[in-house]
Amino acid sequence: MNNPLHQRRAGVLLHPTSLPSGKLDADAMHWLDFMQQAGLRVWQVLPLGVPQQSLSPYLCNSAFAMNPALLDDTSEIEPENPDYLRWCEQQSYWLNDYAQYYVLRELNQQLPWYDWPDAQKYRHPEMFDWLNETQQDAMQALRWQQYLLDRRWQEVKAAAHERDIAIFGDMPIFVAHDSADVWAHRDCFMLNDEGQPEVVAGVPPDYFSETGQRWGNPHYHWENLAKDGFEWWMQRMEHHYRLYDIVRIDHFRGLQAVWMIDASCPTAIEGKWEEVPGEALLNALKARLGDVPIVAEDLGVITPEVNALRDQFDLPGMSVLQFAFDSFEDNPHKPKNIHENRIVYTGTHDNDTTLGWFESLEAHEQAFVFESLDVEANDDICNILINAALETPACLAIVPLQDFLKLDSSARMNTPGTIDNNWRWRFDWHDMPEALAEQIHQQIRQNTRTEIDTSE
């Protein structure tokens, strides 16, 4: 598929776990058929990784493995299957680490790796001999599971391409402390001798939280990463482009500078910005992968230096219409400030639904929304914002399915800074009006500006 950002498209945000079954089964194919009928040519998903107890796809046990909850195939292991053996060899740069980590975590009652016995925690050679002798079947089962997941996702991706639909994936910039990646590549992360971070990642206070967000992820040891040309990052990005046509780097500003919080601090209020070699990393990525479609998630506290890094590599950033309604004329989320090299959203997975957001506003704030968009006040705020997004010159307009369905806050996917009732929303086919696909297609035709090819 050619670069899908070189031609203006409309798309939809829906994580596969929000399909009625929550799996990559017939629902996924039915969903692609719906998208094709609706004229939606980009399917944006959240990270597909193995989530931890919070269910957040942004905090996973591996930067490479896929979530077994998505799997609908329970076929028996075929250890001599040539395709399987070939796949295991191709994926060996992460697959064995993941299988070993996952089995050891099970054997240690789900304790994090830094609380395991020293031989396992520090990866002693004799421990691997013991693991291979006693846990081969369990590790084989995990590898087979990942093989089936990958095979199924590739089928979904191929079916999307047959319908001229591009898959838009999301890559968290940081990885979980308790993950196969940190356990197997400790030198890539800022950890002490006990495997604990002395500083952790997050963001300072912003629109979403008065105390900021203390994510707790370890920071990268960029000096060590640079020694081999950022090889772990290169493998990670190559892996993502096997799964997706477009990749969004979540928290892109972390490639210019990161908010470093002392691990002892309970919030993210106290921290400091530390510059990182993002330019060198992106140059290495370009040399390795070429001009692949990368989207910079540039929400939050953005500085001229971050904008310069994004623009240096000609990466589209993000505009979110729910953030557009203030008195600052240079607000990048206002429709009049959105240009071709942007991705425009009504809202993201971290926002309330458009209806829920609008209902939370005071009456004078609601009136200001209508005034700003130069429309008559009415009760169809979802279509008003969808039309406003489609009317911008942005190369891609993305609408969460909840907004097409005009759902309230009960359908919100995630509330940042909270841990309860997130990442659980699913739609049901009964929720989808029979005429919805044609209505969306007509909406796209009526409001989207003439498609332009921005390729050279």
N, C-alpha and C positions, 0 to 999 in steps of 0.2 A: 504494500500500500504506500502511495506517495505521502509526503508530509501532509497530514490532515489539517494542519494549521495554515496551509497555503491557500485554502479556499474557505470562505465563510460558511460556518455550519451552526446548527442549533443542536443542543444535546440535553441529556437528562442525567441527574445525579441520583443513583440508587445503588446501595451496596447489595451484593448477592444475598447476604443474610436477611435482607428485607423482602426478598421474593416470598411468596406464600409458603413454600416449603422450607425456605432458608437454605436450599441446596442447589447444586448445579445439575438439576434434573430436567424433566420436560418443561418445567416452569421457565428455565433460562431460555429455551428455544421459543416458547410462547411469548416471552418478554421481547426477544429480538424481533419477532413477527410484529408485535405491537409497535415497537420503535420504527420499523420500516414503514408501516402504514401511517404512522404519525409524522413522518418526515424528519425524525430525530436521528442524526447521523453520527452522534458521539455518545457513547455510554461511559459516564464517569463512575468509577467505583472507589471505595476506600481500600486501604491496604488489605491484602488477602492472607496475611500471616496468622500464626497460631496465637490467639489472644490469651492473656493470663486471666486471673480471676475477675478482673474488672470488665472483661469482654471487650476492652478497647482494642481496635485493630492497630492503634498507634503504640501499643505496649505489648510486644510479642516475644515468644520464646526463641525466635529465629528471624533474621532479616531475609531469609531465603525460603523456608518451608511454608507450605500452604495450610490453611485451617481445615483439619479433618472433618469438621462439622459440615463443610460444604459438599462432602463426598456422598454420592448416592450409589456407588458401585462397591459391592462387598464380595467381589470375586476372589476365589482362593489364590494364594500365592503360587506363582509359577517361577521358581527360582532359576530355571534354565531358559526362560523365555529370552530369545536373542534381543528383542527390542528393549526389554527390561534391563538386561545386562549392559547393553550399549548405553542406555540412559544413565544407569548408575555410574558408569565410567565417565560420562560427560559431566555429571553433576557431583563428582567426587570431591570437588573443592569446598563443598559445604555439607554434602549429604551425610558423610560418615560422622563428622563432628556433631551434627544434629541428632543422629540416631544414638550415638554414645551418650550425649547430654541428656536426651529424653529418658533413656533407660535408667541412667544413674539417678535422675530426679525422681523417677518412680520408686527406685530402690531406697531412696532417702526420704520417703513419705512427703514428697513435693517440697522439701526444703530447698532453698536457693543454693547454687553451686558453691558460694563462698562459705556455707555452713556445712559442707560435706567433710568427711574424713580427709586428712591431708593428702593421702595418695591419690584420691579422686580430685580434690580441689586443685592440687598442683600438677595433675596429669603425669604421675610417675609412670615410666615405661612398663613396669611390671603390672601395674593396674590394668593397662590395656590388654596385656596377655590374659589376665584373669577374665576381663570383660568379654574378649573374643571366645574364650573357652566355655563360659557359662551363660552368656546372654545373646548368642548368635541368632537364635530364632526370634527373639524379641526385636533385635535390631533389623533383622530381615523384614519383619512385619511392618516396621516403620518405613523402611525404604520402599517397600511395595505400595504402601498407602500413599506416599508422596508421588510415586510413579503414576498411580491411578489418578490422583488429583491433577497432576501436570497434564496427563493425556486428556483428561476431561476438559480442562481449561483450554487446551489447544483446540479441541473440537468446538468449544464455544467461540473462541476467537476466530476460527476459520468460518464458522457460520455467520458471525458478525460481518466479516469481510465480504462474504457472498451477498450480503444485504447492503453493502457500502456503508457499514457502520464501523467507526474506529473505536478502540478501547482506550480509555483514558485512565491511567493508574496513578496511584499516590504513594510516595515514598517518604516515610518519616525520616527526618535528617538524623535523629539520634536513635539508638537501639536501647533495649532494656538492659539494666545491670544484670539481672538474672536471665541470661540468654546464652544460647550455644555460641554466639559470636564473641561475647566478652570472655566466656570461659576458655574458648579455643584460641583467642587472639588478644590476650591480656596486654601485650606490648602496644596494641593499637589504641589503648585507652589510658586515661590518667587515673591510675589506681595505686594504692600503697602496697606494701608487701603482703598484707592480709587480704588483698583483693577488694578493698573498700575505696570508694572515691572520697577524696578530701574536699572536692568541689563538685556540684551537680548542676544540671542544666535546668533552664526554665526561662521565663520572661518576666520583666518588671511589670508593675501595675499598668493596666491599660483598660480599654473599653470593656473587656470581658470580666475583669477582676480588680478590685481595689488593692488587693494584696499581691497581685501578680499571680503567676502560675509556677509552682515548684514541681517540675516534672520528676526530678530525681535521677534522670539518666546520667551516666558518666560522660564526661567530655572526652573528645578524641585527643590522642597524643599526636598532634600533627607533625611534629619533628620526626617521630618514628615512622609515621605513615609515608612521609615524603621520601624516606630512604629507598623504598622499592617502587617509587613512582605511583604511590597511592593504590597499590595492587588490590587491596581488599575493597576499596571503593570502586575500582574498575570492574571487578567481578560482580559486585552488587548491582551496578548500573547495567552491565551486560545482561544479567539475570532478569532485570526488570523489563528490558526491551525484548526479551523472549515472551514476556507475559502481556505487554501493553504496546500500543502504538504511540502513545503520548505519556510522558511521566512528569508529574508535578513533584517538585522537591518541596516538601512541607518545611515551613520555617526557613525559607531561603536566606533570610537575613543572617542566619547562623553560618553562612559561608563567607560572610564579611567580618562579623564579630559575634561573639556569644556572650550571654549573660551568665556569669560564673557566680554561683551561690555557695557559700560555705555549707558543707554537708550538715553541720550542726544547727543551721537556721531552719525553723519550722515553716517559714513562708519565703516568698521570693522578693520581699521588699528590699532586703539588704543584699547587694551583689555588685558586680563590676563588669564592664564590657571589656572583652579581650579579643583582639584581632586574630583572624585565622587566615591561612593561605588559600582562600577560595579561588583567586585568580589562577594560581598554579594548578589547583585541582580541576577547574573547568577547562583549562588548556589541555591538561592530560586527557580528560574525557573527550574533548573534541578530536585530539590526535588519535585516540583509540577507536571512537565510535563514529566520527564524522558529525555532521550537523543534524543530530537526532532531535526530535521535538521535545524540548524541556520547558516546562512552565514554572515560573518562579512564584511561589506563594509569598507575596510581599505585603501581607496584612500586619497591622500592629505598628510598633515603633520603628519607622523606617527613616533612615538618614540619607543625605546626599551620597554618601559612600556606597550604601546598599543599592541605590538607584543607578549609580555609575557602574557597579559590577553587573547588574542585570542588563543594562543597556550596552555595555561593552560586548556582551555575548548575544545581543539582540534577542533576549528571552522575553516572552510575553508575561506580564504580571497580572494581577487580579483586581477587579473592581466588584464591590458588593453593594447592590442598590439599597439594602437596608441601612447602610452607613452613609447614604448620600444627603440626608436631610439635616444639614446644619447651616450656619451662616458663613462658612469659609468658602470663598469662591474658588480656591485652588484645590478643594477636596477632590482627590482622584476618583472617588466613587460617584460623583455627580455625572449624570449622563452626558452633559455638554463637555466634560473633560475626558471622556473615554474615547480612545483612538483605536486604530486598527490592531495594534500590537498589544491587545489586552484580552483577557477572558472575563466576561461579565456574568455575574450571578444575581439572581434575586436574593438568595441566601445560600449559605453553605451548611454542611453537616453540624457545624458549631453554632449556627444561628437558630433562633426559634423559626417555626414555619412563618411564612409571610402573613398569614391570617393571625396567628398567635402574636407575632410582633406588632401588627397594626392595632390589635385589640388592647395591647398593653400601653399604647400611647394615650396621652391626654388629648382632650378634644381639640385644643389649639394646635397640638403637634400633628394630629391627623389632618387638620385643615391645611397645615403647612405642606404636608406631603402632596395633597391635591394641587395646591397653588404652585409648588415647585415643578410638578410634572405638567402643569397647564391643562388639567382635565377637570371636568365637573365632578363634584363630590358624589360618590355612589358607594354601594356596598360590595363592589366586585374588585377589591384591592388586589387580589391575586392576579387577575388578568391585566389589570393596570400595570403592575410591575413587570409581568411577563412581556407585555407589549413594549414597555419602555426598554427592557433588556434587548429585545429583538431589533428595536429601531436604532440602537447604537451601531457605530461602525466596527465594533469589536470583532475580531476574527472568529470568536466562538462565544455563543450565549448558552449558559447552562442553567437549567431550572430543576430543582429537586422535585421528585414525583409528588411529594406532599403538596407542593404549590399548584401543580396541574390539577390535583384532586381537591384543592381548596380546603385543606385540613387545618385544624387548630393546634394549639400547643400540645395536645395529647399525643400528636404524631411526631413530636420533636425527636431527633436522633440522638443529640448529645447536648448537655449543658456543661461547658467547661468549668473546672474547679469543683465539680460534684462527682460522686461515685455511684449514686443509686439511680436505677431506672434509665440508664443510658444504653445505646447500641442494641436495643431490643425491638424497635419498631418494624413491623411487617405489614404489607398491604395484603388484601385478599382480592381475588379476581372479581368477586361480587362488588368490590368498591369501585370498579372501573366502569363508568357509564358506557353503554354500547357505542355511542357516537363520539367518545372521547378522542380516539385516534384521528378521525376526520376533522374534528374541531381543532385539534392541535396543528394538524397539517395546514388547515386553512389559516390559522393564526400565524403560522410561520410564513406562508405565502403572502399574506396581507401586510405584515409588519417588517419582514426582513428586507433590508436594502438589497439591491442587485448584487449577486455573488461576484466577487472579484478574486482573481488569481494573483496572489502576492509573490509568487515564485519569480526568480529572475529569468 
